[in-house]
Amino acid sequence: MRITAMRQTVYEDLMARYENPIEHTCDIKVGQSFISVGAQCPEGFCESAWETMRPFVEALARGEGNFYDGWMQNPHSAMLSCNDGFRPVSFYVEVL
């Protein structure tokens, strides 16, 4: 499985209003790819993002797909986001 960071959105207004100042945030860069072998979390991948997408990666690894009755053009893929409400990253997950 290849997991590619496609886009990151930053909601500065929400950060200013609700987030405590933090020095270190996400290390993922747009365009960065990771390989998951055997539906395992790739080395260096964000644990929080992994927990969000793990069920989809596991299903794809079992040969399943076609999530939500035709959601994706490629039924053996998924577009998923991490659960960071201030700076979510969207990932394209595809079977290799």
mmCIF file as gemmi writes it, N, C-alpha and C atoms, coordinates in Angstrom:
data_model
loop_
_atom_site.group_PDB
_atom_site.id
_atom_site.type_symbol
_atom_site.label_atom_id
_atom_site.label_alt_id
_atom_site.label_comp_id
_atom_site.label_asym_id
_atom_site.label_entity_id
_atom_site.label_seq_id
_atom_site.pdbx_PDB_ins_code
_atom_site.Cartn_x
_atom_site.Cartn_y
_atom_site.Cartn_z
_atom_site.occupancy
_atom_site.B_iso_or_equiv
_atom_site.pdbx_formal_charge
_atom_site.auth_seq_id
_atom_site.auth_asym_id
_atom_site.pdbx_PDB_model_num
ATOM 1 N N . MET Axp A 1 ? 0.843 -1.165 0 1 0 ? 1 A 1
ATOM 2 C CA . MET Axp A 1 ? 0 0 0 1 0 ? 1 A 1
ATOM 3 C C . MET Axp A 1 ? 0.892 1.232 0 1 0 ? 1 A 1
ATOM 4 N N . ARG Axp A 2 ? 0.557 2.181 -0.865 1 0 ? 2 A 1
ATOM 5 C CA . ARG Axp A 2 ? 1.273 3.46 -0.832 1 0 ? 2 A 1
ATOM 6 C C . ARG Axp A 2 ? 0.339 4.499 -0.231 1 0 ? 2 A 1
ATOM 7 N N . ILE Axp A 3 ? 0.879 5.29 0.677 1 0 ? 3 A 1
ATOM 8 C CA . ILE Axp A 3 ? 0.14 6.37 1.335 1 0 ? 3 A 1
ATOM 9 C C . ILE Axp A 3 ? 0.863 7.663 0.989 1 0 ? 3 A 1
ATOM 10 N N . THR Axp A 4 ? 0.184 8.562 0.278 1 0 ? 4 A 1
ATOM 11 C CA . THR Axp A 4 ? 0.799 9.802 -0.173 1 0 ? 4 A 1
ATOM 12 C C . THR Axp A 4 ? 0.065 10.996 0.413 1 0 ? 4 A 1
ATOM 13 N N . ALA Axp A 5 ? 0.824 11.904 1.015 1 0 ? 5 A 1
ATOM 14 C CA . ALA Axp A 5 ? 0.246 13.146 1.536 1 0 ? 5 A 1
ATOM 15 C C . ALA Axp A 5 ? -0.083 14.058 0.359 1 0 ? 5 A 1
ATOM 16 N N . MET Axp A 6 ? -1.345 14.351 0.175 1 0 ? 6 A 1
ATOM 17 C CA . MET Axp A 6 ? -1.804 15.117 -0.987 1 0 ? 6 A 1
ATOM 18 C C . MET Axp A 6 ? -1.994 16.607 -0.703 1 0 ? 6 A 1
ATOM 19 N N . ARG Axp A 7 ? -2.454 16.92 0.507 1 0 ? 7 A 1
ATOM 20 C CA . ARG Axp A 7 ? -2.763 18.321 0.823 1 0 ? 7 A 1
ATOM 21 C C . ARG Axp A 7 ? -2.819 18.501 2.332 1 0 ? 7 A 1
ATOM 22 N N . GLN Axp A 8 ? -2.415 19.677 2.77 1 0 ? 8 A 1
ATOM 23 C CA . GLN Axp A 8 ? -2.597 20.042 4.169 1 0 ? 8 A 1
ATOM 24 C C . GLN Axp A 8 ? -3.32 21.373 4.218 1 0 ? 8 A 1
ATOM 25 N N . THR Axp A 9 ? -4.336 21.419 5.041 1 0 ? 9 A 1
ATOM 26 C CA . THR Axp A 9 ? -5.095 22.646 5.241 1 0 ? 9 A 1
ATOM 27 C C . THR Axp A 9 ? -4.792 23.148 6.643 1 0 ? 9 A 1
ATOM 28 N N . VAL Axp A 10 ? -4.675 24.454 6.78 1 0 ? 10 A 1
ATOM 29 C CA . VAL Axp A 10 ? -4.389 25.042 8.087 1 0 ? 10 A 1
ATOM 30 C C . VAL Axp A 10 ? -5.49 26.051 8.404 1 0 ? 10 A 1
ATOM 31 N N . TYR Axp A 11 ? -6.149 25.844 9.526 1 0 ? 11 A 1
ATOM 32 C CA . TYR Axp A 11 ? -7.224 26.726 9.963 1 0 ? 11 A 1
ATOM 33 C C . TYR Axp A 11 ? -6.697 27.653 11.053 1 0 ? 11 A 1
ATOM 34 N N . GLU Axp A 12 ? -6.045 28.727 10.631 1 0 ? 12 A 1
ATOM 35 C CA . GLU Axp A 12 ? -5.408 29.639 11.578 1 0 ? 12 A 1
ATOM 36 C C . GLU Axp A 12 ? -6.413 30.303 12.514 1 0 ? 12 A 1
ATOM 37 N N . ASP Axp A 13 ? -7.625 30.57 12.028 1 0 ? 13 A 1
ATOM 38 C CA . ASP Axp A 13 ? -8.627 31.18 12.89 1 0 ? 13 A 1
ATOM 39 C C . ASP Axp A 13 ? -9.016 30.247 14.034 1 0 ? 13 A 1
ATOM 40 N N . LEU Axp A 14 ? -9.157 28.968 13.747 1 0 ? 14 A 1
ATOM 41 C CA . LEU Axp A 14 ? -9.474 28.004 14.807 1 0 ? 14 A 1
ATOM 42 C C . LEU Axp A 14 ? -8.298 27.816 15.757 1 0 ? 14 A 1
ATOM 43 N N . MET Axp A 15 ? -7.09 27.803 15.208 1 0 ? 15 A 1
ATOM 44 C CA . MET Axp A 15 ? -5.9 27.678 16.041 1 0 ? 15 A 1
ATOM 45 C C . MET Axp A 15 ? -5.816 28.847 17.016 1 0 ? 15 A 1
ATOM 46 N N . ALA Axp A 16 ? -6.026 30.062 16.521 1 0 ? 16 A 1
ATOM 47 C CA . ALA Axp A 16 ? -5.935 31.252 17.363 1 0 ? 16 A 1
ATOM 48 C C . ALA Axp A 16 ? -6.997 31.245 18.459 1 0 ? 16 A 1
ATOM 49 N N . ARG Axp A 17 ? -8.15 30.721 18.113 1 0 ? 17 A 1
ATOM 50 C CA . ARG Axp A 17 ? -9.262 30.761 19.067 1 0 ? 17 A 1
ATOM 51 C C . ARG Axp A 17 ? -9.228 29.622 20.087 1 0 ? 17 A 1
ATOM 52 N N . TYR Axp A 18 ? -8.764 28.424 19.683 1 0 ? 18 A 1
ATOM 53 C CA . TYR Axp A 18 ? -8.919 27.259 20.547 1 0 ? 18 A 1
ATOM 54 C C . TYR Axp A 18 ? -7.639 26.516 20.927 1 0 ? 18 A 1
ATOM 55 N N . GLU Axp A 19 ? -6.594 26.641 20.14 1 0 ? 19 A 1
ATOM 56 C CA . GLU Axp A 19 ? -5.407 25.821 20.391 1 0 ? 19 A 1
ATOM 57 C C . GLU Axp A 19 ? -4.428 26.528 21.323 1 0 ? 19 A 1
ATOM 58 N N . ASN Axp A 20 ? -3.879 25.784 22.263 1 0 ? 20 A 1
ATOM 59 C CA . ASN Axp A 20 ? -2.777 26.302 23.055 1 0 ? 20 A 1
ATOM 60 C C . ASN Axp A 20 ? -1.545 26.369 22.157 1 0 ? 20 A 1
ATOM 61 N N . PRO Axp A 21 ? -0.711 27.385 22.315 1 0 ? 21 A 1
ATOM 62 C CA . PRO Axp A 21 ? 0.502 27.463 21.485 1 0 ? 21 A 1
ATOM 63 C C . PRO Axp A 21 ? 1.368 26.216 21.675 1 0 ? 21 A 1
ATOM 64 N N . ILE Axp A 22 ? 1.808 25.645 20.541 1 0 ? 22 A 1
ATOM 65 C CA . ILE Axp A 22 ? 2.697 24.491 20.585 1 0 ? 22 A 1
ATOM 66 C C . ILE Axp A 22 ? 3.849 24.734 19.62 1 0 ? 22 A 1
ATOM 67 N N . GLU Axp A 23 ? 5.002 24.193 19.957 1 0 ? 23 A 1
ATOM 68 C CA . GLU Axp A 23 ? 6.181 24.405 19.125 1 0 ? 23 A 1
ATOM 69 C C . GLU Axp A 23 ? 6.291 23.403 17.992 1 0 ? 23 A 1
ATOM 70 N N . HIS Axp A 24 ? 5.906 22.155 18.244 1 0 ? 24 A 1
ATOM 71 C CA . HIS Axp A 24 ? 6.084 21.113 17.237 1 0 ? 24 A 1
ATOM 72 C C . HIS Axp A 24 ? 4.732 20.578 16.799 1 0 ? 24 A 1
ATOM 73 N N . THR Axp A 25 ? 4.509 20.581 15.495 1 0 ? 25 A 1
ATOM 74 C CA . THR Axp A 25 ? 3.262 20.028 14.971 1 0 ? 25 A 1
ATOM 75 C C . THR Axp A 25 ? 3.613 18.902 14.007 1 0 ? 25 A 1
ATOM 76 N N . CYS Axp A 26 ? 2.907 18.799 12.948 1 0 ? 26 A 1
ATOM 77 C CA . CYS Axp A 26 ? 3.027 17.71 11.987 1 0 ? 26 A 1
ATOM 78 C C . CYS Axp A 26 ? 4.338 17.761 11.203 1 0 ? 26 A 1
ATOM 79 N N . ASP Axp A 27 ? 4.966 16.587 11.055 1 0 ? 27 A 1
ATOM 80 C CA . ASP Axp A 27 ? 6.192 16.474 10.263 1 0 ? 27 A 1
ATOM 81 C C . ASP Axp A 27 ? 5.934 16.054 8.822 1 0 ? 27 A 1
ATOM 82 N N . ILE Axp A 28 ? 4.704 15.693 8.486 1 0 ? 28 A 1
ATOM 83 C CA . ILE Axp A 28 ? 4.368 15.214 7.148 1 0 ? 28 A 1
ATOM 84 C C . ILE Axp A 28 ? 4.43 16.379 6.166 1 0 ? 28 A 1
ATOM 85 N N . LYS Axp A 29 ? 5.026 16.122 5.014 1 0 ? 29 A 1
ATOM 86 C CA . LYS Axp A 29 ? 5.118 17.122 3.948 1 0 ? 29 A 1
ATOM 87 C C . LYS Axp A 29 ? 4.261 16.683 2.765 1 0 ? 29 A 1
ATOM 88 N N . VAL Axp A 30 ? 3.579 17.618 2.135 1 0 ? 30 A 1
ATOM 89 C CA . VAL Axp A 30 ? 2.781 17.32 0.952 1 0 ? 30 A 1
ATOM 90 C C . VAL Axp A 30 ? 3.698 16.707 -0.105 1 0 ? 30 A 1
ATOM 91 N N . GLY Axp A 31 ? 3.236 15.612 -0.693 1 0 ? 31 A 1
ATOM 92 C CA . GLY Axp A 31 ? 4.009 14.894 -1.698 1 0 ? 31 A 1
ATOM 93 C C . GLY Axp A 31 ? 4.793 13.728 -1.126 1 0 ? 31 A 1
ATOM 94 N N . GLN Axp A 32 ? 4.946 13.696 0.179 1 0 ? 32 A 1
ATOM 95 C CA . GLN Axp A 32 ? 5.687 12.616 0.834 1 0 ? 32 A 1
ATOM 96 C C . GLN Axp A 32 ? 4.884 11.319 0.739 1 0 ? 32 A 1
ATOM 97 N N . SER Axp A 33 ? 5.565 10.213 0.436 1 0 ? 33 A 1
ATOM 98 C CA . SER Axp A 33 ? 4.917 8.91 0.326 1 0 ? 33 A 1
ATOM 99 C C . SER Axp A 33 ? 5.514 7.936 1.329 1 0 ? 33 A 1
ATOM 100 N N . PHE Axp A 34 ? 4.667 7.015 1.753 1 0 ? 34 A 1
ATOM 101 C CA . PHE Axp A 34 ? 5.048 5.964 2.682 1 0 ? 34 A 1
ATOM 102 C C . PHE Axp A 34 ? 4.531 4.647 2.124 1 0 ? 34 A 1
ATOM 103 N N . ILE Axp A 35 ? 5.216 3.562 2.425 1 0 ? 35 A 1
ATOM 104 C CA . ILE Axp A 35 ? 4.782 2.239 2.004 1 0 ? 35 A 1
ATOM 105 C C . ILE Axp A 35 ? 4.394 1.435 3.241 1 0 ? 35 A 1
ATOM 106 N N . SER Axp A 36 ? 3.195 0.875 3.198 1 0 ? 36 A 1
ATOM 107 C CA . SER Axp A 36 ? 2.726 -0.02 4.25 1 0 ? 36 A 1
ATOM 108 C C . SER Axp A 36 ? 2.791 -1.437 3.704 1 0 ? 36 A 1
ATOM 109 N N . VAL Axp A 37 ? 3.528 -2.285 4.383 1 0 ? 37 A 1
ATOM 110 C CA . VAL Axp A 37 ? 3.641 -3.696 4.003 1 0 ? 37 A 1
ATOM 111 C C . VAL Axp A 37 ? 2.86 -4.516 5.019 1 0 ? 37 A 1
ATOM 112 N N . GLY Axp A 38 ? 1.973 -5.368 4.528 1 0 ? 38 A 1
ATOM 113 C CA . GLY Axp A 38 ? 1.186 -6.198 5.436 1 0 ? 38 A 1
ATOM 114 C C . GLY Axp A 38 ? 0.269 -5.402 6.332 1 0 ? 38 A 1
ATOM 115 N N . ALA Axp A 39 ? -0.192 -4.269 5.864 1 0 ? 39 A 1
ATOM 116 C CA . ALA Axp A 39 ? -1.104 -3.39 6.613 1 0 ? 39 A 1
ATOM 117 C C . ALA Axp A 39 ? -0.493 -2.914 7.927 1 0 ? 39 A 1
ATOM 118 N N . GLN Axp A 40 ? 0.824 -2.785 7.95 1 0 ? 40 A 1
ATOM 119 C CA . GLN Axp A 40 ? 1.517 -2.271 9.14 1 0 ? 40 A 1
ATOM 120 C C . GLN Axp A 40 ? 1.784 -0.782 8.967 1 0 ? 40 A 1
ATOM 121 N N . CYS Axp A 41 ? 1.864 -0.075 10.077 1 0 ? 41 A 1
ATOM 122 C CA . CYS Axp A 41 ? 2.156 1.352 10.056 1 0 ? 41 A 1
ATOM 123 C C . CYS Axp A 41 ? 3.554 1.563 9.477 1 0 ? 41 A 1
ATOM 124 N N . PRO Axp A 42 ? 3.678 2.402 8.45 1 0 ? 42 A 1
ATOM 125 C CA . PRO Axp A 42 ? 5.001 2.655 7.873 1 0 ? 42 A 1
ATOM 126 C C . PRO Axp A 42 ? 5.917 3.349 8.876 1 0 ? 42 A 1
ATOM 127 N N . GLU Axp A 43 ? 7.186 3.058 8.775 1 0 ? 43 A 1
ATOM 128 C CA . GLU Axp A 43 ? 8.172 3.69 9.65 1 0 ? 43 A 1
ATOM 129 C C . GLU Axp A 43 ? 8.158 5.198 9.433 1 0 ? 43 A 1
ATOM 130 N N . GLY Axp A 44 ? 8.137 5.944 10.525 1 0 ? 44 A 1
ATOM 131 C CA . GLY Axp A 44 ? 8.161 7.395 10.456 1 0 ? 44 A 1
ATOM 132 C C . GLY Axp A 44 ? 6.813 8.043 10.192 1 0 ? 44 A 1
ATOM 133 N N . PHE Axp A 45 ? 5.752 7.239 10.1 1 0 ? 45 A 1
ATOM 134 C CA . PHE Axp A 45 ? 4.427 7.779 9.818 1 0 ? 45 A 1
ATOM 135 C C . PHE Axp A 45 ? 3.776 8.237 11.118 1 0 ? 45 A 1
ATOM 136 N N . CYS Axp A 46 ? 2.977 9.275 11.041 1 0 ? 46 A 1
ATOM 137 C CA . CYS Axp A 46 ? 2.275 9.838 12.201 1 0 ? 46 A 1
ATOM 138 C C . CYS Axp A 46 ? 1.327 8.797 12.805 1 0 ? 46 A 1
ATOM 139 N N . GLU Axp A 47 ? 1.502 8.519 14.096 1 0 ? 47 A 1
ATOM 140 C CA . GLU Axp A 47 ? 0.668 7.513 14.764 1 0 ? 47 A 1
ATOM 141 C C . GLU Axp A 47 ? -0.801 7.916 14.81 1 0 ? 47 A 1
ATOM 142 N N . SER Axp A 48 ? -1.063 9.188 15 1 0 ? 48 A 1
ATOM 143 C CA . SER Axp A 48 ? -2.441 9.664 15.048 1 0 ? 48 A 1
ATOM 144 C C . SER Axp A 48 ? -3.122 9.499 13.687 1 0 ? 48 A 1
ATOM 145 N N . ALA Axp A 49 ? -2.423 9.87 12.62 1 0 ? 49 A 1
ATOM 146 C CA . ALA Axp A 49 ? -2.978 9.698 11.274 1 0 ? 49 A 1
ATOM 147 C C . ALA Axp A 49 ? -3.187 8.214 10.986 1 0 ? 49 A 1
ATOM 148 N N . TRP Axp A 50 ? -2.244 7.371 11.423 1 0 ? 50 A 1
ATOM 149 C CA . TRP Axp A 50 ? -2.351 5.936 11.186 1 0 ? 50 A 1
ATOM 150 C C . TRP Axp A 50 ? -3.611 5.37 11.842 1 0 ? 50 A 1
ATOM 151 N N . GLU Axp A 51 ? -3.905 5.774 13.051 1 0 ? 51 A 1
ATOM 152 C CA . GLU Axp A 51 ? -5.084 5.253 13.738 1 0 ? 51 A 1
ATOM 153 C C . GLU Axp A 51 ? -6.367 5.613 12.99 1 0 ? 51 A 1
ATOM 154 N N . THR Axp A 52 ? -6.369 6.753 12.326 1 0 ? 52 A 1
ATOM 155 C CA . THR Axp A 52 ? -7.534 7.166 11.55 1 0 ? 52 A 1
ATOM 156 C C . THR Axp A 52 ? -7.705 6.301 10.304 1 0 ? 52 A 1
ATOM 157 N N . MET Axp A 53 ? -6.604 5.996 9.619 1 0 ? 53 A 1
ATOM 158 C CA . MET Axp A 53 ? -6.704 5.295 8.336 1 0 ? 53 A 1
ATOM 159 C C . MET Axp A 53 ? -6.49 3.79 8.417 1 0 ? 53 A 1
ATOM 160 N N . ARG Axp A 54 ? -6.03 3.296 9.555 1 0 ? 54 A 1
ATOM 161 C CA . ARG Axp A 54 ? -5.721 1.871 9.7 1 0 ? 54 A 1
ATOM 162 C C . ARG Axp A 54 ? -6.844 0.945 9.244 1 0 ? 54 A 1
ATOM 163 N N . PRO Axp A 55 ? -8.122 1.176 9.615 1 0 ? 55 A 1
ATOM 164 C CA . PRO Axp A 55 ? -9.172 0.256 9.162 1 0 ? 55 A 1
ATOM 165 C C . PRO Axp A 55 ? -9.293 0.184 7.634 1 0 ? 55 A 1
ATOM 166 N N . PHE Axp A 56 ? -9.071 1.297 6.948 1 0 ? 56 A 1
ATOM 167 C CA . PHE Axp A 56 ? -9.143 1.308 5.489 1 0 ? 56 A 1
ATOM 168 C C . PHE Axp A 56 ? -7.954 0.575 4.886 1 0 ? 56 A 1
ATOM 169 N N . VAL Axp A 57 ? -6.765 0.804 5.433 1 0 ? 57 A 1
ATOM 170 C CA . VAL Axp A 57 ? -5.563 0.129 4.939 1 0 ? 57 A 1
ATOM 171 C C . VAL Axp A 57 ? -5.696 -1.377 5.14 1 0 ? 57 A 1
ATOM 172 N N . GLU Axp A 58 ? -6.179 -1.786 6.298 1 0 ? 58 A 1
ATOM 173 C CA . GLU Axp A 58 ? -6.356 -3.214 6.561 1 0 ? 58 A 1
ATOM 174 C C . GLU Axp A 58 ? -7.364 -3.827 5.597 1 0 ? 58 A 1
ATOM 175 N N . ALA Axp A 59 ? -8.464 -3.126 5.335 1 0 ? 59 A 1
ATOM 176 C CA . ALA Axp A 59 ? -9.472 -3.637 4.403 1 0 ? 59 A 1
ATOM 177 C C . ALA Axp A 59 ? -8.893 -3.76 2.994 1 0 ? 59 A 1
ATOM 178 N N . LEU Axp A 60 ? -8.174 -2.752 2.547 1 0 ? 60 A 1
ATOM 179 C CA . LEU Axp A 60 ? -7.553 -2.806 1.221 1 0 ? 60 A 1
ATOM 180 C C . LEU Axp A 60 ? -6.537 -3.948 1.142 1 0 ? 60 A 1
ATOM 181 N N . ALA Axp A 61 ? -5.789 -4.167 2.213 1 0 ? 61 A 1
ATOM 182 C CA . ALA Axp A 61 ? -4.798 -5.246 2.235 1 0 ? 61 A 1
ATOM 183 C C . ALA Axp A 61 ? -5.467 -6.616 2.15 1 0 ? 61 A 1
ATOM 184 N N . ARG Axp A 62 ? -6.702 -6.728 2.625 1 0 ? 62 A 1
ATOM 185 C CA . ARG Axp A 62 ? -7.453 -7.988 2.54 1 0 ? 62 A 1
ATOM 186 C C . ARG Axp A 62 ? -8.124 -8.154 1.182 1 0 ? 62 A 1
ATOM 187 N N . GLY Axp A 63 ? -7.945 -7.196 0.284 1 0 ? 63 A 1
ATOM 188 C CA . GLY Axp A 63 ? -8.574 -7.276 -1.037 1 0 ? 63 A 1
ATOM 189 C C . GLY Axp A 63 ? -9.938 -6.626 -1.102 1 0 ? 63 A 1
ATOM 190 N N . GLU Axp A 64 ? -10.341 -6.026 -0.01 1 0 ? 64 A 1
ATOM 191 C CA . GLU Axp A 64 ? -11.617 -5.326 -0.004 1 0 ? 64 A 1
ATOM 192 C C . GLU Axp A 64 ? -11.43 -3.942 -0.629 1 0 ? 64 A 1
ATOM 193 N N . GLY Axp A 65 ? -12.488 -3.216 -0.77 1 0 ? 65 A 1
ATOM 194 C CA . GLY Axp A 65 ? -12.43 -1.876 -1.354 1 0 ? 65 A 1
ATOM 195 C C . GLY Axp A 65 ? -13.827 -1.419 -1.678 1 0 ? 65 A 1
ATOM 196 N N . ASN Axp A 66 ? -13.933 -0.563 -2.678 1 0 ? 66 A 1
ATOM 197 C CA . ASN Axp A 66 ? -15.221 -0.014 -3.088 1 0 ? 66 A 1
ATOM 198 C C . ASN Axp A 66 ? -15.99 0.521 -1.89 1 0 ? 66 A 1
ATOM 199 N N . PHE Axp A 67 ? -15.283 1.303 -1.073 1 0 ? 67 A 1
ATOM 200 C CA . PHE Axp A 67 ? -15.894 1.871 0.126 1 0 ? 67 A 1
ATOM 201 C C . PHE Axp A 67 ? -17.062 2.78 -0.235 1 0 ? 67 A 1
ATOM 202 N N . TYR Axp A 68 ? -18.089 2.72 0.561 1 0 ? 68 A 1
ATOM 203 C CA . TYR Axp A 68 ? -19.27 3.592 0.417 1 0 ? 68 A 1
ATOM 204 C C . TYR Axp A 68 ? -19.88 3.508 -0.98 1 0 ? 68 A 1
ATOM 205 N N . ASP Axp A 69 ? -19.91 2.309 -1.531 1 0 ? 69 A 1
ATOM 206 C CA . ASP Axp A 69 ? -20.598 2.036 -2.803 1 0 ? 69 A 1
ATOM 207 C C . ASP Axp A 69 ? -20.165 2.939 -3.951 1 0 ? 69 A 1
ATOM 208 N N . GLY Axp A 70 ? -18.868 2.967 -4.224 1 0 ? 70 A 1
ATOM 209 C CA . GLY Axp A 70 ? -18.385 3.69 -5.391 1 0 ? 70 A 1
ATOM 210 C C . GLY Axp A 70 ? -17.86 5.078 -5.107 1 0 ? 70 A 1
ATOM 211 N N . TRP Axp A 71 ? -17.437 5.335 -3.9 1 0 ? 71 A 1
ATOM 212 C CA . TRP Axp A 71 ? -16.93 6.647 -3.491 1 0 ? 71 A 1
ATOM 213 C C . TRP Axp A 71 ? -15.714 7.057 -4.309 1 0 ? 71 A 1
ATOM 214 N N . MET Axp A 72 ? -14.78 6.126 -4.538 1 0 ? 72 A 1
ATOM 215 C CA . MET Axp A 72 ? -13.536 6.455 -5.238 1 0 ? 72 A 1
ATOM 216 C C . MET Axp A 72 ? -13.582 5.953 -6.681 1 0 ? 72 A 1
ATOM 217 N N . GLN Axp A 73 ? -12.968 6.709 -7.604 1 0 ? 73 A 1
ATOM 218 C CA . GLN Axp A 73 ? -12.861 6.255 -8.992 1 0 ? 73 A 1
ATOM 219 C C . GLN Axp A 73 ? -12.114 4.933 -9.065 1 0 ? 73 A 1
ATOM 220 N N . ASN Axp A 74 ? -11.031 4.816 -8.306 1 0 ? 74 A 1
ATOM 221 C CA . ASN Axp A 74 ? -10.301 3.56 -8.186 1 0 ? 74 A 1
ATOM 222 C C . ASN Axp A 74 ? -10.849 2.857 -6.948 1 0 ? 74 A 1
ATOM 223 N N . PRO Axp A 75 ? -11.578 1.753 -7.089 1 0 ? 75 A 1
ATOM 224 C CA . PRO Axp A 75 ? -12.181 1.105 -5.929 1 0 ? 75 A 1
ATOM 225 C C . PRO Axp A 75 ? -11.172 0.501 -4.956 1 0 ? 75 A 1
ATOM 226 N N . HIS Axp A 76 ? -9.911 0.436 -5.352 1 0 ? 76 A 1
ATOM 227 C CA . HIS Axp A 76 ? -8.861 -0.102 -4.488 1 0 ? 76 A 1
ATOM 228 C C . HIS Axp A 76 ? -8.009 1.034 -3.93 1 0 ? 76 A 1
ATOM 229 N N . SER Axp A 77 ? -8.68 2.104 -3.542 1 0 ? 77 A 1
ATOM 230 C CA . SER Axp A 77 ? -8.001 3.273 -2.984 1 0 ? 77 A 1
ATOM 231 C C . SER Axp A 77 ? -8.949 3.986 -2.023 1 0 ? 77 A 1
ATOM 232 N N . ALA Axp A 78 ? -8.39 4.968 -1.324 1 0 ? 78 A 1
ATOM 233 C CA . ALA Axp A 78 ? -9.2 5.796 -0.423 1 0 ? 78 A 1
ATOM 234 C C . ALA Axp A 78 ? -8.493 7.137 -0.233 1 0 ? 78 A 1
ATOM 235 N N . MET Axp A 79 ? -9.256 8.205 -0.112 1 0 ? 79 A 1
ATOM 236 C CA . MET Axp A 79 ? -8.736 9.523 0.239 1 0 ? 79 A 1
ATOM 237 C C . MET Axp A 79 ? -9.161 9.768 1.679 1 0 ? 79 A 1
ATOM 238 N N . LEU Axp A 80 ? -8.173 9.865 2.568 1 0 ? 80 A 1
ATOM 239 C CA . LEU Axp A 80 ? -8.435 9.939 3.994 1 0 ? 80 A 1
ATOM 240 C C . LEU Axp A 80 ? -7.699 11.114 4.601 1 0 ? 80 A 1
ATOM 241 N N . SER Axp A 81 ? -8.186 11.604 5.715 1 0 ? 81 A 1
ATOM 242 C CA . SER Axp A 81 ? -7.535 12.708 6.411 1 0 ? 81 A 1
ATOM 243 C C . SER Axp A 81 ? -7.2 12.297 7.832 1 0 ? 81 A 1
ATOM 244 N N . CYS Axp A 82 ? -6.144 12.91 8.349 1 0 ? 82 A 1
ATOM 245 C CA . CYS Axp A 82 ? -5.821 12.686 9.756 1 0 ? 82 A 1
ATOM 246 C C . CYS Axp A 82 ? -6.862 13.405 10.603 1 0 ? 82 A 1
ATOM 247 N N . ASN Axp A 83 ? -6.791 13.202 11.895 1 0 ? 83 A 1
ATOM 248 C CA . ASN Axp A 83 ? -7.819 13.763 12.767 1 0 ? 83 A 1
ATOM 249 C C . ASN Axp A 83 ? -7.42 15.07 13.442 1 0 ? 83 A 1
ATOM 250 N N . ASP Axp A 84 ? -6.416 15.759 12.907 1 0 ? 84 A 1
ATOM 251 C CA . ASP Axp A 84 ? -6.019 17.063 13.441 1 0 ? 84 A 1
ATOM 252 C C . ASP Axp A 84 ? -7.004 18.107 12.92 1 0 ? 84 A 1
ATOM 253 N N . GLY Axp A 85 ? -7.827 18.628 13.783 1 0 ? 85 A 1
ATOM 254 C CA . GLY Axp A 85 ? -8.849 19.588 13.372 1 0 ? 85 A 1
ATOM 255 C C . GLY Axp A 85 ? -8.308 20.967 13.029 1 0 ? 85 A 1
ATOM 256 N N . PHE Axp A 86 ? -7.054 21.242 13.361 1 0 ? 86 A 1
ATOM 257 C CA . PHE Axp A 86 ? -6.445 22.541 13.083 1 0 ? 86 A 1
ATOM 258 C C . PHE Axp A 86 ? -5.613 22.548 11.801 1 0 ? 86 A 1
ATOM 259 N N . ARG Axp A 87 ? -4.974 21.424 11.478 1 0 ? 87 A 1
ATOM 260 C CA . ARG Axp A 87 ? -4.106 21.343 10.282 1 0 ? 87 A 1
ATOM 261 C C . ARG Axp A 87 ? -4.18 19.953 9.675 1 0 ? 87 A 1
ATOM 262 N N . PRO Axp A 88 ? -5.377 19.527 9.235 1 0 ? 88 A 1
ATOM 263 C CA . PRO Axp A 88 ? -5.526 18.171 8.71 1 0 ? 88 A 1
ATOM 264 C C . PRO Axp A 88 ? -4.744 17.953 7.413 1 0 ? 88 A 1
ATOM 265 N N . VAL Axp A 89 ? -4.206 16.744 7.297 1 0 ? 89 A 1
ATOM 266 C CA . VAL Axp A 89 ? -3.505 16.328 6.089 1 0 ? 89 A 1
ATOM 267 C C . VAL Axp A 89 ? -4.386 15.293 5.4 1 0 ? 89 A 1
ATOM 268 N N . SER Axp A 90 ? -4.569 15.452 4.085 1 0 ? 90 A 1
ATOM 269 C CA . SER Axp A 90 ? -5.316 14.478 3.289 1 0 ? 90 A 1
ATOM 270 C C . SER Axp A 90 ? -4.333 13.523 2.641 1 0 ? 90 A 1
ATOM 271 N N . PHE Axp A 91 ? -4.625 12.23 2.749 1 0 ? 91 A 1
ATOM 272 C CA . PHE Axp A 91 ? -3.747 11.184 2.232 1 0 ? 91 A 1
ATOM 273 C C . PHE Axp A 91 ? -4.498 10.358 1.191 1 0 ? 91 A 1
ATOM 274 N N . TYR Axp A 92 ? -3.793 10.031 0.096 1 0 ? 92 A 1
ATOM 275 C CA . TYR Axp A 92 ? -4.31 9.105 -0.896 1 0 ? 92 A 1
ATOM 276 C C . TYR Axp A 92 ? -3.674 7.75 -0.601 1 0 ? 92 A 1
ATOM 277 N N . VAL Axp A 93 ? -4.506 6.758 -0.35 1 0 ? 93 A 1
ATOM 278 C CA . VAL Axp A 93 ? -4.063 5.403 -0.046 1 0 ? 93 A 1
ATOM 279 C C . VAL Axp A 93 ? -4.422 4.537 -1.241 1 0 ? 93 A 1
ATOM 280 N N . GLU Axp A 94 ? -3.43 3.819 -1.768 1 0 ? 94 A 1
ATOM 281 C CA . GLU Axp A 94 ? -3.682 2.986 -2.944 1 0 ? 94 A 1
ATOM 282 C C . GLU Axp A 94 ? -2.946 1.659 -2.841 1 0 ? 94 A 1
ATOM 283 N N . VAL Axp A 95 ? -3.574 0.637 -3.4 1 0 ? 95 A 1
ATOM 284 C CA . VAL Axp A 95 ? -2.957 -0.676 -3.473 1 0 ? 95 A 1
ATOM 285 C C . VAL Axp A 95 ? -1.923 -0.638 -4.589 1 0 ? 95 A 1
ATOM 286 N N . LEU Axp A 96 ? -0.743 -1.166 -4.305 1 0 ? 96 A 1
ATOM 287 C CA . LEU Axp A 96 ? 0.314 -1.24 -5.322 1 0 ? 96 A 1
ATOM 288 C C . LEU Axp A 96 ? 0.258 -2.579 -6.029 1 0 ? 96 A 1
